[in-house]
């Protein structure tokens, strides 16, 4: 009986009585066409049901094979049947139930497929077993044994010879001669000799391969650390590159620091020396240092026992008691200055307006007038901004104001300190104060109206 398609059922003549079916020793291994028929004590024959035959045929419909149903036998209570690959003319004896689940692969077909995959991965398949394969790298001709699962997987097979060449290449980038490689706690280390100081060291390979930072041996790194510390007025005490580096400042204070910070471009500040500077500056004003709140703000005890904070300790411009200028009574003032037969007006705020007028060192005939006084500086500043906004079109050019202003202050902008005339932007070209008086009256009436509502 025969069927169409790739699967062919063949009516095979039953061997003579003296010759019975024999399963070769290596069950599942392909043999030559007639090697499975040997004159030995045979196994009982088995007739496979028509339904199971159809199931096997459906499962193997895509394979170019022929199932020899008449040669089916029973081995260890398991029905087995010879199956012949029509491409390579080889026979394999497999379980009927394996065939029903589609579990069949010709040894030679599998070898061809594995050879194709090996060629795609720049390898040549030399030989194989059921689980491993001997391959030769087409790049470095190195031979190695790999698992078939690795060979057939999606990732490339890492050739040991190519891997060693990669180790050597990465070592050469850092002037290191490669010796050997080993793995410890899951980390790959490369043992190599530094061509600079001729010392042998174990290097973490990931640092050599990423190339983001130059790698030095312990001896060369120590020399670099000592030189960098010397340039920053420090001395290296302990040069253990596996952890932080112990250094000492010129005043004898010790500290631990990361090697990247030591080798960087930024200066290193000794924390104890910095603290001593702040303590000394506070003691000069009768205050006591407590702690650093952050990099800029210092907490200290003022002259009256209060705990205060400031970030201008070293400059000396800080309050030693809890007086808050934003909560003190503040006046909005007007200065009318007659200079070179011209009249100019300044609008500003001050706790002591007369003292402020003297500080400005105004050249000419300057007259002071108090426009309004508030309980807090915050309210005074609101009126000042209101007047400045309404008089913005009459603001005096700063070059003209510089002719009669004499006080110079240091002003810091964008981190740059530069000298500037005090109050030069608050002058206006007005001949009398009537407009200013009207603006003050309007503003104060607005405040009274909003408060009654």
C-alpha positions as a Markdown table, in Angstrom:
| # | Residue | x | y | z |
|---|---|---|---|---|
| 1 | Unk | 0.0 | 0.0 | 0.0 |
| 2 | Unk | 1.4 | 3.4 | -1.0 |
| 3 | Unk | 0.3 | 7.0 | -0.3 |
| 4 | Unk | 1.0 | 10.2 | -2.2 |
| 5 | Unk | 3.2 | 13.0 | -0.9 |
| 6 | Unk | 6.5 | 13.0 | 0.8 |
| 7 | Unk | 5.6 | 10.1 | 3.1 |
| 8 | Unk | 5.6 | 6.7 | 1.4 |
| 9 | Unk | 4.3 | 3.5 | 3.0 |
| 10 | Unk | 6.1 | 0.5 | 1.6 |
| 11 | Unk | 5.1 | -3.1 | 1.7 |
| 12 | Unk | 8.4 | -4.8 | 2.5 |
| 13 | Unk | 8.9 | -8.5 | 2.2 |
| 14 | Unk | 9.2 | -10.2 | 5.6 |
| 15 | Unk | 12.7 | -11.5 | 6.2 |
| 16 | Unk | 13.3 | -15.2 | 6.0 |
| 17 | Unk | 12.9 | -17.2 | 9.3 |
| 18 | Unk | 16.7 | -17.2 | 9.9 |
| 19 | Unk | 16.9 | -13.4 | 9.7 |
| 20 | Unk | 14.9 | -11.3 | 12.1 |
| 21 | Unk | 14.6 | -7.6 | 12.7 |
| 22 | Unk | 17.3 | -6.2 | 15.0 |
| 23 | Unk | 17.6 | -2.7 | 16.5 |
| 24 | Unk | 21.2 | -1.5 | 16.4 |
| 25 | Unk | 23.0 | -0.7 | 19.7 |
| 26 | Unk | 22.8 | 3.1 | 19.4 |
| 27 | Unk | 19.0 | 3.5 | 19.2 |
| 28 | Unk | 18.1 | 6.6 | 17.3 |
| 29 | Unk | 21.4 | 6.9 | 15.4 |
| 30 | Unk | 21.2 | 6.7 | 11.6 |
| 31 | Unk | 22.6 | 3.5 | 10.0 |
| 32 | Unk | 23.0 | 2.4 | 6.4 |
| 33 | Unk | 20.1 | 1.1 | 4.4 |
| 34 | Unk | 20.1 | -2.6 | 5.4 |
| 35 | Unk | 22.2 | -2.6 | 8.6 |
| 36 | Unk | 19.1 | -3.0 | 10.7 |
| 37 | Unk | 18.5 | -6.5 | 9.4 |
| 38 | Unk | 20.9 | -8.8 | 11.1 |
| 39 | Unk | 20.8 | -12.5 | 12.0 |
| 40 | Unk | 20.4 | -12.3 | 15.8 |
| 41 | Unk | 17.7 | -13.2 | 18.2 |
| 42 | Unk | 15.1 | -10.8 | 17.1 |
| 43 | Unk | 12.4 | -8.8 | 18.8 |
| 44 | Unk | 8.7 | -9.5 | 18.6 |
| 45 | Unk | 7.1 | -7.8 | 15.6 |
| 46 | Unk | 4.3 | -5.3 | 16.1 |
| 47 | Unk | 1.5 | -4.3 | 13.7 |
| 48 | Unk | 0.7 | -0.6 | 14.0 |
| 49 | Unk | -3.0 | 0.4 | 13.8 |
| 50 | Unk | -4.2 | 2.3 | 10.8 |
| 51 | Unk | -5.3 | 5.3 | 13.0 |
| 52 | Unk | -1.8 | 5.6 | 14.5 |
| 53 | Unk | -0.2 | 5.3 | 11.1 |
| 54 | Unk | -2.3 | 8.2 | 9.8 |
| 55 | Unk | -1.4 | 10.3 | 12.9 |
| 56 | Unk | 2.3 | 9.7 | 12.3 |
| 57 | Unk | 2.0 | 10.6 | 8.6 |
| 58 | Unk | 0.2 | 13.9 | 9.4 |
| 59 | Unk | 2.9 | 14.8 | 12.0 |
| 60 | Unk | 5.7 | 14.1 | 9.5 |
| 61 | Unk | 4.1 | 15.5 | 6.3 |
| 62 | Unk | 6.8 | 18.2 | 5.8 |
| 63 | Unk | 9.7 | 15.7 | 6.0 |
| 64 | Unk | 11.1 | 13.8 | 3.1 |
| 65 | Unk | 10.9 | 10.3 | 4.7 |
| 66 | Unk | 9.6 | 6.8 | 4.3 |
| 67 | Unk | 8.1 | 4.8 | 7.2 |
| 68 | Unk | 8.7 | 1.1 | 7.1 |
| 69 | Unk | 5.6 | -0.1 | 8.9 |
| 70 | Unk | 6.1 | -3.8 | 8.1 |
| 71 | Unk | 9.4 | -3.8 | 10.1 |
| 72 | Unk | 7.8 | -2.4 | 13.3 |
| 73 | Unk | 9.0 | -4.3 | 16.5 |
| 74 | Unk | 8.5 | -4.2 | 20.2 |
| 75 | Unk | 11.6 | -3.2 | 22.3 |
| 76 | Unk | 11.2 | -3.0 | 26.1 |
| 77 | Unk | 7.4 | -2.7 | 25.8 |
| 78 | Unk | 7.8 | 0.2 | 23.4 |
| 79 | Unk | 6.7 | 0.1 | 19.7 |
| 80 | Unk | 9.4 | 1.2 | 17.4 |
| 81 | Unk | 9.5 | 1.5 | 13.6 |
| 82 | Unk | 12.3 | 2.1 | 11.1 |
| 83 | Unk | 12.1 | 5.5 | 9.3 |
| 84 | Unk | 14.2 | 6.2 | 6.2 |
| 85 | Unk | 15.4 | 9.6 | 5.1 |
| 86 | Unk | 15.0 | 9.7 | 1.3 |
| 87 | Unk | 17.6 | 12.5 | 0.9 |
| 88 | Unk | 20.5 | 10.7 | 2.6 |
| 89 | Unk | 19.2 | 7.1 | 2.3 |
| 90 | Unk | 19.7 | 6.5 | 6.0 |
| 91 | Unk | 17.5 | 4.7 | 8.5 |
| 92 | Unk | 16.6 | 5.5 | 12.1 |
| 93 | Unk | 14.6 | 3.4 | 14.4 |
| 94 | Unk | 12.2 | 5.6 | 16.5 |
| 95 | Unk | 9.3 | 5.2 | 18.8 |
| 96 | Unk | 5.9 | 5.2 | 17.1 |
| 97 | Unk | 4.6 | 7.7 | 19.7 |
| 98 | Unk | 7.5 | 10.0 | 19.1 |
| 99 | Unk | 6.7 | 10.0 | 15.3 |
| 100 | Unk | 3.1 | 10.8 | 16.2 |
| 101 | Unk | 4.3 | 13.9 | 17.9 |
| 102 | Unk | 6.6 | 14.9 | 15.0 |
| 103 | Unk | 9.7 | 14.1 | 16.9 |
| 104 | Unk | 12.1 | 13.0 | 14.2 |
| 105 | Unk | 15.2 | 14.4 | 12.7 |
| 106 | Unk | 17.6 | 12.7 | 10.3 |
| 107 | Unk | 21.2 | 12.8 | 11.7 |
| 108 | Unk | 22.6 | 13.9 | 8.3 |
| 109 | Unk | 19.9 | 16.5 | 7.8 |
| 110 | Unk | 20.6 | 17.9 | 11.2 |
| 111 | Unk | 24.3 | 18.0 | 10.5 |
| 112 | Unk | 23.7 | 19.9 | 7.2 |
| 113 | Unk | 21.6 | 22.4 | 9.0 |
| 114 | Unk | 24.1 | 22.9 | 11.8 |
| 115 | Unk | 26.9 | 23.3 | 9.2 |
| 116 | Unk | 24.9 | 26.0 | 7.5 |
| 117 | Unk | 24.4 | 27.9 | 10.8 |
| 118 | Unk | 28.1 | 27.5 | 11.6 |
| 119 | Unk | 29.1 | 29.0 | 8.2 |
| 120 | Unk | 26.8 | 31.9 | 8.9 |
| 121 | Unk | 28.7 | 32.5 | 12.1 |
| 122 | Unk | 32.1 | 32.4 | 10.5 |
| 123 | Unk | 32.7 | 28.8 | 11.7 |
| 124 | Unk | 33.3 | 25.4 | 10.0 |
| 125 | Unk | 31.7 | 22.3 | 11.5 |
| 126 | Unk | 34.3 | 19.5 | 11.8 |
| 127 | Unk | 32.3 | 16.9 | 13.7 |
| 128 | Unk | 29.5 | 16.6 | 16.3 |
| 129 | Unk | 27.9 | 14.4 | 18.9 |
| 130 | Unk | 24.3 | 14.5 | 20.0 |
| 131 | Unk | 25.0 | 17.6 | 22.2 |
| 132 | Unk | 28.3 | 19.2 | 21.2 |
| 133 | Unk | 30.1 | 20.2 | 18.0 |
| 134 | Unk | 33.8 | 20.6 | 17.1 |
| 135 | Unk | 34.1 | 23.8 | 15.1 |
| 136 | Unk | 37.0 | 25.8 | 13.6 |
| 137 | Unk | 36.9 | 29.6 | 13.4 |
| 138 | Unk | 37.3 | 30.9 | 9.9 |
| 139 | Unk | 39.1 | 34.0 | 11.2 |
| 140 | Unk | 41.8 | 32.7 | 13.5 |
| 141 | Unk | 41.6 | 29.0 | 12.6 |
| 142 | Unk | 41.2 | 28.1 | 16.3 |
| 143 | Unk | 39.3 | 24.9 | 17.0 |
| 144 | Unk | 37.0 | 24.6 | 20.0 |
| 145 | Unk | 34.1 | 22.5 | 21.2 |
| 146 | Unk | 30.7 | 24.2 | 21.7 |
| 147 | Unk | 27.2 | 23.1 | 22.7 |
| 148 | Unk | 24.8 | 22.6 | 19.8 |
| 149 | Unk | 22.3 | 24.8 | 21.6 |
| 150 | Unk | 24.8 | 27.6 | 21.5 |
| 151 | Unk | 25.7 | 27.0 | 17.9 |
| 152 | Unk | 22.0 | 27.0 | 16.8 |
| 153 | Unk | 21.1 | 29.9 | 19.1 |
| 154 | Unk | 20.5 | 33.5 | 18.0 |
| 155 | Unk | 23.8 | 34.8 | 19.5 |
| 156 | Unk | 27.1 | 34.5 | 17.9 |
| 157 | Unk | 29.5 | 31.9 | 19.2 |
| 158 | Unk | 32.5 | 33.6 | 20.9 |
| 159 | Unk | 35.6 | 32.0 | 19.6 |
| 160 | Unk | 38.3 | 31.6 | 22.2 |
| 161 | Unk | 41.1 | 32.5 | 19.8 |
| 162 | Unk | 39.3 | 35.7 | 18.7 |
| 163 | Unk | 38.5 | 36.5 | 22.3 |
| 164 | Unk | 42.2 | 36.3 | 23.2 |
| 165 | Unk | 43.0 | 38.6 | 20.3 |
| 166 | Unk | 40.4 | 41.0 | 21.5 |
| 167 | Unk | 42.0 | 41.0 | 25.0 |
| 168 | Unk | 45.4 | 41.7 | 23.5 |
| 169 | Unk | 44.1 | 44.5 | 21.4 |
| 170 | Unk | 42.4 | 46.2 | 24.3 |
| 171 | Unk | 45.5 | 45.8 | 26.4 |
| 172 | Unk | 47.7 | 47.4 | 23.8 |
| 173 | Unk | 45.5 | 50.6 | 23.9 |
| 174 | Unk | 46.7 | 51.2 | 27.4 |
| 175 | Unk | 50.3 | 50.2 | 26.9 |
| 176 | Unk | 49.8 | 46.8 | 28.6 |
| 177 | Unk | 51.2 | 43.4 | 27.5 |
| 178 | Unk | 48.5 | 40.6 | 27.8 |
| 179 | Unk | 49.5 | 37.5 | 29.8 |
| 180 | Unk | 46.3 | 35.6 | 30.8 |
| 181 | Unk | 42.6 | 36.0 | 31.6 |
| 182 | Unk | 40.6 | 34.6 | 34.5 |
| 183 | Unk | 37.1 | 35.0 | 36.1 |
| 184 | Unk | 36.6 | 35.8 | 39.8 |
| 185 | Unk | 33.2 | 36.3 | 41.4 |
| 186 | Unk | 31.6 | 36.7 | 38.0 |
| 187 | Unk | 34.1 | 39.5 | 37.0 |
| 188 | Unk | 36.6 | 38.9 | 34.1 |
| 189 | Unk | 40.1 | 39.9 | 35.0 |
| 190 | Unk | 43.1 | 40.3 | 32.6 |
| 191 | Unk | 46.6 | 39.7 | 33.9 |
| 192 | Unk | 49.0 | 42.0 | 32.1 |
| 193 | Unk | 52.4 | 43.8 | 32.3 |
| 194 | Unk | 52.6 | 47.5 | 32.2 |
| 195 | Unk | 55.1 | 48.6 | 29.6 |
| 196 | Unk | 55.8 | 51.8 | 31.5 |
| 197 | Unk | 56.9 | 50.5 | 34.9 |
| 198 | Unk | 57.2 | 46.8 | 34.0 |
| 199 | Unk | 54.9 | 45.7 | 36.8 |
| 200 | Unk | 52.4 | 42.9 | 36.5 |
| 201 | Unk | 48.8 | 43.6 | 37.6 |
| 202 | Unk | 45.3 | 42.2 | 37.4 |
| 203 | Unk | 43.0 | 44.5 | 35.5 |
| 204 | Unk | 39.2 | 44.5 | 35.4 |
| 205 | Unk | 38.5 | 43.8 | 31.7 |
| 206 | Unk | 35.3 | 45.9 | 31.5 |
| 207 | Unk | 37.5 | 49.0 | 32.2 |
| 208 | Unk | 39.8 | 48.0 | 29.4 |
| 209 | Unk | 37.0 | 47.3 | 26.9 |
| 210 | Unk | 34.8 | 50.4 | 27.4 |
| 211 | Unk | 37.6 | 52.8 | 26.7 |
| 212 | Unk | 35.9 | 55.7 | 28.5 |
| 213 | Unk | 38.8 | 56.3 | 30.9 |
| 214 | Unk | 42.5 | 55.6 | 30.6 |
| 215 | Unk | 43.6 | 52.6 | 32.8 |
| 216 | Unk | 46.9 | 52.7 | 34.7 |
| 217 | Unk | 48.6 | 50.1 | 36.8 |
| 218 | Unk | 49.0 | 50.6 | 40.6 |
| 219 | Unk | 52.5 | 52.0 | 40.3 |
| 220 | Unk | 51.7 | 54.5 | 37.5 |
| 221 | Unk | 48.5 | 55.5 | 39.2 |
| 222 | Unk | 50.4 | 56.1 | 42.5 |
| 223 | Unk | 52.8 | 58.4 | 40.7 |
| 224 | Unk | 50.0 | 60.4 | 39.1 |
| 225 | Unk | 48.2 | 60.7 | 42.4 |
| 226 | Unk | 51.3 | 62.1 | 44.2 |
| 227 | Unk | 51.8 | 64.6 | 41.4 |
| 228 | Unk | 48.2 | 65.8 | 41.4 |
| 229 | Unk | 48.1 | 66.1 | 45.2 |
| 230 | Unk | 51.4 | 68.1 | 45.2 |
| 231 | Unk | 49.9 | 70.6 | 42.7 |
| 232 | Unk | 46.9 | 71.1 | 45.0 |
| 233 | Unk | 49.1 | 71.5 | 48.1 |
| 234 | Unk | 48.2 | 68.1 | 49.6 |
| 235 | Unk | 50.3 | 65.0 | 50.4 |
| 236 | Unk | 49.2 | 61.4 | 49.7 |
| 237 | Unk | 49.2 | 59.2 | 52.8 |
| 238 | Unk | 47.6 | 56.0 | 51.5 |
| 239 | Unk | 47.4 | 55.3 | 47.7 |
| 240 | Unk | 45.0 | 52.3 | 47.6 |
| 241 | Unk | 43.3 | 52.7 | 44.3 |
| 242 | Unk | 40.8 | 50.0 | 45.1 |
| 243 | Unk | 39.1 | 52.4 | 47.5 |
| 244 | Unk | 39.4 | 56.1 | 48.4 |
| 245 | Unk | 42.8 | 57.9 | 48.7 |
| 246 | Unk | 44.0 | 59.3 | 52.0 |
| 247 | Unk | 45.5 | 62.7 | 51.7 |
| 248 | Unk | 46.8 | 65.4 | 54.1 |
| 249 | Unk | 46.6 | 69.2 | 53.8 |
| 250 | Unk | 49.5 | 71.6 | 54.6 |
| 251 | Unk | 47.9 | 72.2 | 58.0 |
| 252 | Unk | 48.1 | 68.5 | 58.9 |
| 253 | Unk | 44.4 | 67.6 | 58.4 |
| 254 | Unk | 43.7 | 64.2 | 56.9 |
| 255 | Unk | 40.8 | 63.3 | 54.6 |
| 256 | Unk | 39.7 | 60.6 | 52.2 |
| 257 | Unk | 38.9 | 61.5 | 48.6 |
| 258 | Unk | 38.0 | 59.7 | 45.4 |
| 259 | Unk | 40.8 | 59.4 | 42.8 |
| 260 | Unk | 38.7 | 61.0 | 40.1 |
| 261 | Unk | 38.3 | 64.2 | 42.3 |
| 262 | Unk | 42.0 | 64.2 | 43.0 |
| 263 | Unk | 42.9 | 63.9 | 39.3 |
| 264 | Unk | 40.2 | 66.4 | 38.2 |
| 265 | Unk | 40.7 | 70.1 | 37.4 |
| 266 | Unk | 38.8 | 71.4 | 40.4 |
| 267 | Unk | 40.6 | 72.5 | 43.6 |
| 268 | Unk | 40.2 | 70.4 | 46.7 |
| 269 | Unk | 39.1 | 72.2 | 49.9 |
| 270 | Unk | 40.0 | 70.7 | 53.2 |
| 271 | Unk | 36.8 | 70.6 | 55.3 |
| 272 | Unk | 38.6 | 71.2 | 58.6 |
| 273 | Unk | 40.6 | 74.2 | 57.2 |
| 274 | Unk | 37.3 | 75.6 | 55.8 |
| 275 | Unk | 35.6 | 75.2 | 59.2 |
| 276 | Unk | 38.5 | 76.9 | 60.9 |
| 277 | Unk | 38.1 | 79.9 | 58.6 |
| 278 | Unk | 34.4 | 80.3 | 59.4 |
| 279 | Unk | 35.0 | 79.9 | 63.1 |
| 280 | Unk | 37.7 | 82.6 | 63.1 |
| 281 | Unk | 35.4 | 85.0 | 61.1 |
| 282 | Unk | 32.6 | 84.4 | 63.6 |
| 283 | Unk | 34.8 | 84.8 | 66.6 |
| 284 | Unk | 35.9 | 88.3 | 65.4 |
| 285 | Unk | 32.2 | 89.4 | 65.8 |
| 286 | Unk | 31.6 | 87.5 | 69.0 |
| 287 | Unk | 29.7 | 84.7 | 67.5 |
| 288 | Unk | 30.0 | 80.9 | 67.8 |
| 289 | Unk | 30.1 | 78.4 | 64.9 |
| 290 | Unk | 27.6 | 75.5 | 65.0 |
| 291 | Unk | 27.4 | 73.7 | 61.6 |
| 292 | Unk | 27.2 | 74.0 | 57.8 |
| 293 | Unk | 23.6 | 73.9 | 56.7 |
| 294 | Unk | 24.7 | 73.3 | 53.1 |
| 295 | Unk | 27.7 | 74.3 | 50.9 |
| 296 | Unk | 26.9 | 78.0 | 51.4 |
| 297 | Unk | 24.8 | 78.6 | 54.5 |
| 298 | Unk | 26.4 | 78.5 | 58.0 |
| 299 | Unk | 24.4 | 78.2 | 61.2 |
| 300 | Unk | 25.9 | 80.0 | 64.3 |
| 301 | Unk | 25.0 | 81.6 | 67.7 |
| 302 | Unk | 24.7 | 85.4 | 67.6 |
| 303 | Unk | 25.8 | 87.9 | 70.1 |
| 304 | Unk | 22.5 | 87.7 | 72.0 |
| 305 | Unk | 22.3 | 83.9 | 72.1 |
| 306 | Unk | 20.0 | 83.4 | 69.1 |
| 307 | Unk | 20.7 | 80.8 | 66.5 |
| 308 | Unk | 21.2 | 82.5 | 63.1 |
| 309 | Unk | 22.1 | 81.5 | 59.6 |
| 310 | Unk | 24.1 | 83.4 | 56.9 |
| 311 | Unk | 26.1 | 82.8 | 53.7 |
| 312 | Unk | 28.3 | 85.9 | 53.9 |
| 313 | Unk | 30.4 | 84.9 | 56.9 |
| 314 | Unk | 33.8 | 85.2 | 55.3 |
| 315 | Unk | 33.0 | 88.6 | 53.8 |
| 316 | Unk | 32.0 | 89.9 | 57.3 |
| 317 | Unk | 28.6 | 91.2 | 56.0 |
| 318 | Unk | 26.2 | 89.4 | 58.3 |
| 319 | Unk | 23.9 | 90.3 | 61.2 |
| 320 | Unk | 25.1 | 89.2 | 64.6 |
| 321 | Unk | 21.6 | 89.5 | 66.1 |
| 322 | Unk | 18.1 | 88.6 | 65.0 |
| 323 | Unk | 17.1 | 92.1 | 63.8 |
| 324 | Unk | 15.3 | 91.7 | 60.4 |
| 325 | Unk | 15.5 | 94.8 | 58.2 |
| 326 | Unk | 12.4 | 93.5 | 56.2 |
| 327 | Unk | 10.3 | 93.9 | 59.4 |
| 328 | Unk | 11.6 | 97.3 | 60.4 |
| 329 | Unk | 9.9 | 100.7 | 59.8 |
| 330 | Unk | 10.9 | 101.9 | 56.4 |
| 331 | Unk | 10.3 | 105.2 | 54.6 |
| 332 | Unk | 9.9 | 106.1 | 50.9 |
| 333 | Unk | 12.0 | 109.2 | 50.3 |
| 334 | Unk | 12.5 | 111.8 | 47.5 |
| 335 | Unk | 15.8 | 113.6 | 46.9 |
| 336 | Unk | 15.6 | 116.7 | 44.8 |
| 337 | Unk | 19.1 | 117.7 | 43.5 |
| 338 | Unk | 19.9 | 120.9 | 41.7 |
| 339 | Unk | 23.1 | 120.4 | 39.6 |
| 340 | Unk | 24.4 | 122.7 | 36.8 |
| 341 | Unk | 21.1 | 124.6 | 36.8 |
| 342 | Unk | 19.2 | 121.4 | 36.3 |
| 343 | Unk | 16.9 | 119.6 | 38.7 |
| 344 | Unk | 16.8 | 115.8 | 39.1 |
| 345 | Unk | 14.7 | 113.7 | 41.4 |
| 346 | Unk | 15.6 | 110.3 | 43.1 |
| 347 | Unk | 12.9 | 108.0 | 44.5 |
| 348 | Unk | 14.1 | 105.3 | 47.0 |
| 349 | Unk | 13.5 | 103.4 | 50.3 |
| 350 | Unk | 15.6 | 103.5 | 53.5 |
| 351 | Unk | 15.2 | 102.8 | 57.2 |
| 352 | Unk | 17.2 | 106.0 | 57.8 |
| 353 | Unk | 16.7 | 108.3 | 54.8 |
| 354 | Unk | 19.0 | 111.1 | 56.0 |
| 355 | Unk | 21.8 | 108.6 | 56.5 |
| 356 | Unk | 21.1 | 107.2 | 53.0 |
| 357 | Unk | 21.3 | 110.7 | 51.5 |
| 358 | Unk | 24.8 | 111.2 | 53.0 |
| 359 | Unk | 26.0 | 107.8 | 51.8 |
| 360 | Unk | 25.2 | 108.6 | 48.2 |
| 361 | Unk | 27.8 | 111.5 | 48.2 |
| 362 | Unk | 25.6 | 113.6 | 45.8 |
| 363 | Unk | 27.3 | 116.6 | 44.2 |
| 364 | Unk | 25.0 | 119.7 | 44.1 |
| 365 | Unk | 22.2 | 121.0 | 46.3 |
| 366 | Unk | 20.3 | 117.9 | 47.5 |
| 367 | Unk | 17.1 | 118.3 | 49.5 |
| 368 | Unk | 15.4 | 115.3 | 51.2 |
| 369 | Unk | 11.6 | 114.8 | 51.5 |
| 370 | Unk | 9.8 | 111.9 | 53.1 |
| 371 | Unk | 6.9 | 110.7 | 51.0 |
| 372 | Unk | 5.5 | 108.0 | 53.2 |
| 373 | Unk | 6.5 | 105.7 | 56.1 |
| 374 | Unk | 5.5 | 102.0 | 56.5 |
| 375 | Unk | 5.8 | 99.4 | 59.2 |
| 376 | Unk | 7.6 | 97.0 | 56.9 |
| 377 | Unk | 10.1 | 97.4 | 54.1 |
| 378 | Unk | 7.9 | 95.1 | 52.0 |
| 379 | Unk | 5.1 | 97.8 | 51.8 |
| 380 | Unk | 7.7 | 100.6 | 51.2 |
| 381 | Unk | 9.2 | 98.7 | 48.3 |
| 382 | Unk | 5.7 | 98.3 | 46.7 |
| 383 | Unk | 5.2 | 102.1 | 46.7 |
| 384 | Unk | 8.7 | 102.6 | 45.3 |
| 385 | Unk | 8.1 | 100.2 | 42.4 |
| 386 | Unk | 4.7 | 101.8 | 41.7 |
| 387 | Unk | 6.3 | 105.3 | 41.4 |
| 388 | Unk | 9.2 | 104.0 | 39.3 |
| 389 | Unk | 6.8 | 102.2 | 36.9 |
| 390 | Unk | 4.8 | 105.4 | 36.3 |
| 391 | Unk | 7.9 | 107.5 | 35.8 |
| 392 | Unk | 9.8 | 105.0 | 33.7 |
| 393 | Unk | 9.6 | 107.3 | 30.6 |
| 394 | Unk | 11.4 | 110.1 | 32.5 |
| 395 | Unk | 14.2 | 107.9 | 33.9 |
| 396 | Unk | 17.5 | 109.8 | 33.8 |
| 397 | Unk | 20.3 | 108.5 | 31.6 |
| 398 | Unk | 22.9 | 106.7 | 33.8 |
| 399 | Unk | 25.8 | 108.7 | 32.2 |
| 400 | Unk | 24.2 | 111.9 | 33.3 |
| 401 | Unk | 23.6 | 110.5 | 36.8 |
| 402 | Unk | 27.2 | 109.5 | 37.1 |
| 403 | Unk | 28.3 | 113.2 | 36.9 |
| 404 | Unk | 26.9 | 114.0 | 40.3 |
| 405 | Unk | 27.0 | 110.6 | 42.1 |
| 406 | Unk | 30.0 | 109.7 | 44.1 |
| 407 | Unk | 29.5 | 106.4 | 46.0 |
| 408 | Unk | 30.9 | 103.3 | 44.3 |
| 409 | Unk | 29.9 | 99.8 | 45.4 |
| 410 | Unk | 30.9 | 96.3 | 44.3 |
| 411 | Unk | 28.0 | 94.5 | 42.6 |
| 412 | Unk | 28.0 | 90.8 | 41.8 |
| 413 | Unk | 26.2 | 89.6 | 38.6 |
| 414 | Unk | 26.5 | 86.1 | 37.0 |
| 415 | Unk | 29.4 | 85.3 | 39.4 |
| 416 | Unk | 31.4 | 88.4 | 38.4 |
| 417 | Unk | 32.1 | 91.2 | 40.8 |
| 418 | Unk | 32.4 | 94.7 | 39.3 |
| 419 | Unk | 32.3 | 98.3 | 40.6 |
| 420 | Unk | 29.1 | 100.3 | 40.1 |
| 421 | Unk | 27.6 | 103.7 | 41.1 |
| 422 | Unk | 25.1 | 103.3 | 44.0 |
| 423 | Unk | 21.5 | 104.3 | 43.0 |
| 424 | Unk | 22.2 | 105.5 | 39.5 |
| 425 | Unk | 19.1 | 103.8 | 38.1 |
| 426 | Unk | 16.7 | 105.5 | 40.5 |
| 427 | Unk | 17.0 | 109.2 | 39.2 |
| 428 | Unk | 14.4 | 110.9 | 37.0 |
| 429 | Unk | 14.4 | 114.1 | 34.9 |
| 430 | Unk | 11.6 | 116.1 | 36.7 |
| 431 | Unk | 11.5 | 119.8 | 37.4 |
| 432 | Unk | 9.2 | 119.6 | 40.4 |
| 433 | Unk | 7.6 | 117.0 | 42.8 |
| 434 | Unk | 3.9 | 117.6 | 42.0 |
| 435 | Unk | 3.6 | 114.5 | 39.8 |
| 436 | Unk | 5.3 | 112.3 | 42.5 |
| 437 | Unk | 3.0 | 113.7 | 45.2 |
| 438 | Unk | 0.0 | 112.8 | 43.1 |
| 439 | Unk | 1.2 | 109.3 | 42.5 |
| 440 | Unk | 1.8 | 108.8 | 46.3 |
| 441 | Unk | -1.7 | 110.1 | 47.1 |
| 442 | Unk | -3.3 | 107.8 | 44.5 |
| 443 | Unk | -1.4 | 104.8 | 45.8 |
| 444 | Unk | -2.2 | 105.5 | 49.4 |
| 445 | Unk | -5.9 | 106.0 | 48.6 |
| 446 | Unk | -5.9 | 102.7 | 46.8 |
| 447 | Unk | -4.4 | 101.0 | 49.9 |
| 448 | Unk | -7.0 | 102.6 | 52.2 |
| 449 | Unk | -9.9 | 101.6 | 49.8 |
| 450 | Unk | -8.7 | 98.0 | 49.6 |
| 451 | Unk | -8.3 | 97.7 | 53.3 |
| 452 | Unk | -11.9 | 99.0 | 54.0 |
| 453 | Unk | -13.4 | 96.6 | 51.5 |
